Amino acid sequence: MPKSFSAGGATVIIDDRYAPVLISIWRGRSELENVKWHWAEHNAIIEELVRRGQRFVLVSDASDAERPSPTVRKFFADSSDASPKEWADFTLANYVVFTSAVMRGTLTAISWVSERAARIKTAASVQEAIERALADLDAAGIPRPAGLDPANYRPPPAEHLASQ
């Protein structure tokens, strides 16, 4: 079930309707509270997929996100590196959508201090990220999730979100 969390003028949505493609949407300038909520909720979904032996693709839409603080960037890097090593075996790809050169630079800076973050791939649009995610599923022989159309993807409507 898709979920959202808002704090400090930022909103994070986790859209698991199309698992094994997990989509996160970031809006505004997330602070540690937003990021910690996302980390806990997202990781619970990943733990369940790994427990079932399901490989997956991550897509994060940061096209409406503002540059995070150094504290948030450090949390991302440290938490990424602390994730269970076996998750890497189940992660087909991890795409982040950035339309801003500043945000692409932020990811580059995080990748300098995080081995796992260095494997993140950028995409110019959500459509491109989803197209690449579906191609990854195809290459791995994993069925595509029903209803996930790259050209028409929209985040879940607010009335379908479980707010935290």
One Martini backbone bead per residue (centre of mass of N, CA, C, O) as a GRO file, in nm:
protein
  164
    1MET     BB    1   0.094   0.038   0.025
    2PRO     BB    2   0.089   0.348  -0.011
    3LYS     BB    3   0.300   0.617   0.118
    4SER     BB    4   0.327   0.907   0.347
    5PHE     BB    5   0.547   1.199   0.429
    6SER     BB    6   0.532   1.500   0.632
    7ALA     BB    7   0.796   1.754   0.674
    8GLY     BB    8   0.918   2.066   0.658
    9GLY     BB    9   0.790   2.092   0.349
   10ALA     BB   10   0.805   1.781   0.298
   11THR     BB   11   0.766   1.496   0.068
   12VAL     BB   12   0.708   1.138   0.092
   13ILE     BB   13   0.678   0.864  -0.142
   14ILE     BB   14   0.560   0.522  -0.141
   15ASP     BB   15   0.545   0.304  -0.432
   16ASP     BB   16   0.418  -0.048  -0.432
   17ARG     BB   17   0.222  -0.128  -0.676
   18TYR     BB   18   0.495  -0.234  -0.872
   19ALA     BB   19   0.600  -0.474  -0.768
   20PRO     BB   20   0.952  -0.480  -0.818
   21VAL     BB   21   0.884  -0.171  -0.843
   22LEU     BB   22   1.019   0.095  -0.658
   23ILE     BB   23   0.866   0.410  -0.570
   24SER     BB   24   1.003   0.733  -0.511
   25ILE     BB   25   0.889   1.054  -0.381
   26TRP     BB   26   1.038   1.382  -0.391
   27ARG     BB   27   0.952   1.685  -0.194
   28GLY     BB   28   1.156   1.912  -0.138
   29ARG     BB   29   1.326   1.962   0.178
   30SER     BB   30   1.474   1.717   0.325
   31GLU     BB   31   1.500   1.589   0.633
   32LEU     BB   32   1.574   1.361   0.862
   33GLU     BB   33   1.280   1.276   0.915
   34ASN     BB   34   1.211   1.190   0.625
   35VAL     BB   35   1.448   0.991   0.577
   36LYS     BB   36   1.394   0.797   0.813
   37TRP     BB   37   1.118   0.712   0.724
   38HIS     BB   38   1.193   0.601   0.451
   39TRP     BB   39   1.401   0.395   0.541
   40ALA     BB   40   1.211   0.218   0.711
   41GLU     BB   41   0.985   0.160   0.499
   42HIS     BB   42   1.159   0.064   0.261
   43ASN     BB   43   1.313  -0.164   0.411
   44ALA     BB   44   1.066  -0.338   0.474
   45ILE     BB   45   1.009  -0.406   0.180
   46ILE     BB   46   1.283  -0.527   0.109
   47GLU     BB   47   1.287  -0.751   0.320
   48GLU     BB   48   1.043  -0.900   0.198
   49LEU     BB   49   1.159  -0.954  -0.081
   50VAL     BB   50   1.407  -1.111   0.015
   51ARG     BB   51   1.256  -1.330   0.173
   52ARG     BB   52   1.114  -1.420  -0.115
   53GLY     BB   53   1.339  -1.384  -0.353
   54GLN     BB   54   1.302  -1.089  -0.474
   55ARG     BB   55   1.373  -0.903  -0.725
   56PHE     BB   56   1.472  -0.547  -0.783
   57VAL     BB   57   1.368  -0.200  -0.844
   58LEU     BB   58   1.480   0.134  -0.810
   59VAL     BB   59   1.285   0.446  -0.784
   60SER     BB   60   1.377   0.798  -0.776
   61ASP     BB   61   1.195   1.100  -0.748
   62ALA     BB   62   1.390   1.419  -0.759
   63SER     BB   63   1.262   1.659  -0.937
   64ASP     BB   64   1.122   1.807  -0.656
   65ALA     BB   65   1.388   1.834  -0.515
   66GLU     BB   66   1.596   1.952  -0.278
   67ARG     BB   67   1.877   2.023  -0.143
   68PRO     BB   68   2.040   1.865   0.088
   69SER     BB   69   2.184   1.838   0.365
   70PRO     BB   70   2.470   1.723   0.501
   71THR     BB   71   2.325   1.534   0.701
   72VAL     BB   72   2.158   1.383   0.489
   73ARG     BB   73   2.387   1.287   0.310
   74LYS     BB   74   2.526   1.122   0.532
   75PHE     BB   75   2.294   0.933   0.593
   76PHE     BB   76   2.277   0.804   0.316
   77ALA     BB   77   2.563   0.692   0.306
   78ASP     BB   78   2.567   0.529   0.572
   79SER     BB   79   2.307   0.359   0.523
   80SER     BB   80   2.388   0.227   0.262
   81ASP     BB   81   2.647   0.083   0.380
   82ALA     BB   82   2.460  -0.068   0.616
   83SER     BB   83   2.333  -0.246   0.442
   84PRO     BB   84   2.267  -0.540   0.353
   85LYS     BB   85   2.460  -0.720   0.138
   86GLU     BB   86   2.231  -0.905   0.002
   87TRP     BB   87   2.074  -0.678  -0.142
   88ALA     BB   88   2.258  -0.657  -0.393
   89ASP     BB   89   2.155  -0.934  -0.518
   90PHE     BB   90   1.845  -0.806  -0.557
   91THR     BB   91   1.952  -0.554  -0.706
   92LEU     BB   92   1.930  -0.449  -1.026
   93ALA     BB   93   1.850  -0.137  -0.967
   94ASN     BB   94   1.925   0.233  -0.925
   95TYR     BB   95   1.715   0.509  -0.972
   96VAL     BB   96   1.761   0.866  -1.036
   97VAL     BB   97   1.571   1.160  -1.063
   98PHE     BB   98   1.725   1.437  -1.238
   99THR     BB   99   1.703   1.789  -1.344
  100SER     BB  100   1.944   1.878  -1.166
  101ALA     BB  101   2.273   1.959  -1.137
  102VAL     BB  102   2.287   1.985  -0.829
  103MET     BB  103   2.174   1.699  -0.768
  104ARG     BB  104   2.385   1.540  -0.922
  105GLY     BB  105   2.616   1.651  -0.741
  106THR     BB  106   2.516   1.526  -0.480
  107LEU     BB  107   2.546   1.232  -0.569
  108THR     BB  108   2.844   1.245  -0.625
  109ALA     BB  109   2.927   1.314  -0.334
  110ILE     BB  110   2.812   1.058  -0.206
  111SER     BB  111   2.983   0.854  -0.385
  112TRP     BB  112   3.262   0.926  -0.252
  113VAL     BB  113   3.153   0.787   0.046
  114SER     BB  114   2.981   0.559  -0.122
  115GLU     BB  115   2.974   0.259  -0.262
  116ARG     BB  116   2.667   0.220  -0.326
  117ALA     BB  117   2.607   0.504  -0.447
  118ALA     BB  118   2.792   0.458  -0.701
  119ARG     BB  119   2.555   0.260  -0.838
  120ILE     BB  120   2.390   0.486  -0.916
  121LYS     BB  121   2.144   0.587  -1.145
  122THR     BB  122   2.059   0.817  -1.383
  123ALA     BB  123   1.769   1.020  -1.473
  124ALA     BB  124   1.567   1.255  -1.658
  125SER     BB  125   1.309   1.063  -1.602
  126VAL     BB  126   1.057   0.865  -1.511
  127GLN     BB  127   1.019   0.723  -1.774
  128GLU     BB  128   1.312   0.631  -1.809
  129ALA     BB  129   1.337   0.472  -1.544
  130ILE     BB  130   1.107   0.270  -1.605
  131GLU     BB  131   1.213   0.159  -1.867
  132ARG     BB  132   1.477   0.051  -1.739
  133ALA     BB  133   1.343  -0.129  -1.526
  134LEU     BB  134   1.193  -0.315  -1.727
  135ALA     BB  135   1.449  -0.409  -1.874
  136ASP     BB  136   1.569  -0.545  -1.624
  137LEU     BB  137   1.348  -0.752  -1.587
  138ASP     BB  138   1.370  -0.883  -1.861
  139ALA     BB  139   1.675  -0.970  -1.834
  140ALA     BB  140   1.589  -1.148  -1.563
  141GLY     BB  141   1.296  -1.286  -1.607
  142ILE     BB  142   1.087  -1.075  -1.495
  143PRO     BB  143   0.788  -0.987  -1.448
  144ARG     BB  144   0.584  -0.747  -1.515
  145PRO     BB  145   0.399  -0.514  -1.385
  146ALA     BB  146   0.088  -0.444  -1.369
  147GLY     BB  147   0.024  -0.116  -1.512
  148LEU     BB  148   0.319  -0.025  -1.589
  149ASP     BB  149   0.347   0.293  -1.748
  150PRO     BB  150   0.582   0.512  -1.835
  151ALA     BB  151   0.401   0.737  -1.985
  152ASN     BB  152   0.159   0.717  -1.729
  153TYR     BB  153   0.286   0.775  -1.472
  154ARG     BB  154   0.153   0.815  -1.135
  155PRO     BB  155   0.108   0.904  -0.851
  156PRO     BB  156  -0.069   0.850  -0.598
  157PRO     BB  157  -0.343   0.939  -0.474
  158ALA     BB  158  -0.411   1.079  -0.175
  159GLU     BB  159  -0.654   0.877  -0.104
  160HIS     BB  160  -0.423   0.623  -0.129
  161LEU     BB  161  -0.277   0.725   0.129
  162ALA     BB  162  -0.066   0.653   0.396
  163SER     BB  163  -0.029   0.848   0.660
  164GLN     BB  164   0.236   0.962   0.903
   0.00000   0.00000   0.00000
